[in-house]
Amino acid sequence: MENEAGKGVTEFTLIDEKPHGYFVEWAIRPSTSSPGKWMGAFHASKEGEPALRESIANQYDNPAEAQANTIRIAKARVEEVVAAKG
């Protein structure tokens, strides 16, 4: 979900798949510090597990790149948590 800068509310979009049973939501927005750049954030949650929440510090050149990388990073973080639990 693409959000406009300065709105103050971030709307997250749920991805279609559930990696390891986690619900993953993502959002992107224009960077306030670097005009023309885009940033992302995600939430990942699963019943009985601590929620994962992260803002992606990387800045991307366009919304599509920000979206793809935010979703990729979210899935990777879920994989890290699952792997750490063994």
C-alpha positions in Angstrom: 0.0 0.0 0.0 1.5 3.3 -1.1 1.1 6.1 1.4 1.4 9.8 0.9 4.0 11.8 2.9 2.6 13.9 5.7 -0.6 12.0 6.2 0.4 10.6 9.6 -1.3 7.3 9.1 0.3 4.3 7.6 -2.0 1.7 5.9 -0.6 -1.8 5.7 -1.5 -4.4 3.2 -1.5 -8.1 4.0 0.5 -10.4 1.6 -1.3 -13.4 0.2 0.9 -16.1 1.6 1.6 -16.9 5.3 5.3 -17.9 5.7 5.5 -20.3 8.6 2.0 -19.3 9.6 2.8 -15.6 10.1 0.5 -12.9 8.8 2.8 -10.4 7.1 1.7 -6.8 6.4 3.7 -4.2 4.5 3.6 -0.5 3.6 5.7 2.0 1.7 5.9 5.7 1.9 7.9 8.5 0.3 11.0 9.4 2.3 10.8 12.7 4.2 14.6 13.1 4.3 15.4 12.2 0.6 12.8 13.5 -1.9 12.2 11.0 -4.7 13.2 8.0 -2.5 10.9 5.4 -0.9 10.9 3.5 2.4 9.1 0.5 3.7 7.9 -1.1 6.9 6.3 -4.4 7.9 4.5 -6.2 10.7 4.5 -10.0 11.0 2.4 -11.8 13.6 1.5 -15.3 14.6 -0.7 -16.4 17.4 1.4 -17.2 20.5 4.5 -15.5 19.1 5.9 -12.0 19.6 5.1 -9.7 16.8 7.9 -8.6 14.4 7.8 -4.9 13.5 10.4 -3.1 11.5 10.9 0.0 9.5 13.3 -0.5 6.6 16.2 2.0 6.8 17.1 1.5 3.1 15.8 4.0 0.7 14.6 2.9 -2.8 14.4 4.7 -6.1 10.7 3.8 -6.8 7.6 2.4 -5.1 7.9 -1.0 -6.9 11.5 -1.5 -5.6 10.5 -0.4 -2.1 7.5 -2.8 -2.1 9.5 -5.8 -3.4 12.3 -5.3 -1.0 10.1 -4.7 2.0 8.2 -7.9 1.4 11.5 -9.8 0.8 13.0 -8.5 4.0 9.8 -9.3 6.0 9.9 -12.9 4.8 13.6 -13.1 5.6 13.1 -11.9 9.2 10.4 -14.5 9.7 12.8 -17.1 8.4 15.4 -15.9 10.9 13.0 -16.2 13.8 11.9 -19.7 12.8 15.5 -20.8 12.2 16.6 -19.4 15.6 13.9 -21.5 17.3 15.2 -24.6 15.6 
